[in-house]
Amino acid sequence: MAEPAKKVAQQTEDRLEDLAETVRKKFDKVTEGTYRDRIIAGRFAEDGDHAGERGRAETECKQD
């Protein structure tokens, strides 16, 4: 490859790496504290317990 083409290719690669890093940082910022994270942290554990009881109640009703 000619020297100017190598320089342009290197600059393009550097810019794409910078862009990828920026996108990663913004994605992490946007997804921080999402509903999924709160579930994993156990903040809705009580709600989950009640949902399980409803499921058991539905099963018991079907058997009657």
C-alpha positions as a Markdown table, in Angstrom:
| # | Residue | x | y | z |
|---|---|---|---|---|
| 1 | Met | 0.0 | 0.0 | 0.0 |
| 2 | Ala | 1.1 | 3.5 | -0.6 |
| 3 | Glu | 2.2 | 5.6 | 2.4 |
| 4 | Pro | -0.8 | 8.0 | 2.2 |
| 5 | Ala | -3.2 | 5.1 | 2.0 |
| 6 | Lys | -1.7 | 3.5 | 5.1 |
| 7 | Lys | -2.0 | 6.8 | 6.9 |
| 8 | Val | -5.6 | 7.2 | 6.0 |
| 9 | Ala | -6.3 | 3.6 | 7.0 |
| 10 | Gln | -4.6 | 4.1 | 10.4 |
| 11 | Gln | -6.5 | 7.3 | 11.1 |
| 12 | Thr | -9.8 | 5.6 | 10.2 |
| 13 | Glu | -9.0 | 2.6 | 12.5 |
| 14 | Asp | -8.2 | 5.0 | 15.3 |
| 15 | Arg | -11.4 | 7.0 | 14.8 |
| 16 | Leu | -13.4 | 3.8 | 14.8 |
| 17 | Glu | -11.8 | 2.6 | 18.0 |
| 18 | Asp | -12.6 | 5.9 | 19.6 |
| 19 | Leu | -16.2 | 5.7 | 18.4 |
| 20 | Ala | -16.6 | 2.2 | 19.7 |
| 21 | Glu | -15.3 | 3.3 | 23.2 |
| 22 | Thr | -17.7 | 6.3 | 23.2 |
| 23 | Val | -20.6 | 4.0 | 22.3 |
| 24 | Arg | -19.7 | 1.5 | 25.0 |
| 25 | Lys | -19.6 | 4.3 | 27.6 |
| 26 | Lys | -22.9 | 5.8 | 26.6 |
| 27 | Phe | -24.5 | 2.3 | 26.5 |
| 28 | Asp | -23.3 | 1.6 | 30.0 |
| 29 | Lys | -24.6 | 5.0 | 31.2 |
| 30 | Val | -28.0 | 4.4 | 29.6 |
| 31 | Thr | -28.4 | 0.9 | 30.9 |
| 32 | Glu | -27.2 | 1.7 | 34.4 |
| 33 | Gly | -29.9 | 1.0 | 37.0 |
| 34 | Thr | -32.4 | -0.6 | 34.6 |
| 35 | Tyr | -35.4 | -2.7 | 35.6 |
| 36 | Arg | -33.4 | -5.9 | 34.9 |
| 37 | Asp | -30.6 | -4.7 | 37.2 |
| 38 | Arg | -33.1 | -4.0 | 40.0 |
| 39 | Ile | -34.5 | -7.5 | 39.6 |
| 40 | Ile | -31.1 | -9.1 | 39.8 |
| 41 | Ala | -30.3 | -7.0 | 42.9 |
| 42 | Gly | -33.4 | -8.6 | 44.6 |
| 43 | Arg | -35.5 | -5.4 | 45.0 |
| 44 | Phe | -38.6 | -7.2 | 43.8 |
| 45 | Ala | -38.1 | -10.4 | 45.8 |
| 46 | Glu | -41.4 | -10.0 | 47.7 |
| 47 | Asp | -43.4 | -9.5 | 44.5 |
| 48 | Gly | -41.8 | -12.7 | 43.2 |
| 49 | Asp | -42.9 | -14.6 | 46.3 |
| 50 | His | -46.5 | -13.5 | 45.8 |
| 51 | Ala | -46.5 | -14.5 | 42.2 |
| 52 | Gly | -45.4 | -17.9 | 43.2 |
| 53 | Glu | -48.3 | -18.2 | 45.6 |
| 54 | Arg | -50.7 | -17.2 | 42.9 |
| 55 | Gly | -49.3 | -19.9 | 40.7 |
| 56 | Arg | -49.8 | -22.5 | 43.4 |
| 57 | Ala | -53.3 | -21.3 | 44.0 |
| 58 | Glu | -54.2 | -21.6 | 40.3 |
| 59 | Thr | -52.8 | -25.2 | 40.4 |
| 60 | Glu | -54.9 | -26.1 | 43.5 |
| 61 | Cys | -58.0 | -24.7 | 41.8 |
| 62 | Lys | -57.5 | -26.8 | 38.7 |
| 63 | Gln | -57.3 | -29.9 | 40.8 |
| 64 | Asp | -60.6 | -29.3 | 42.6 |
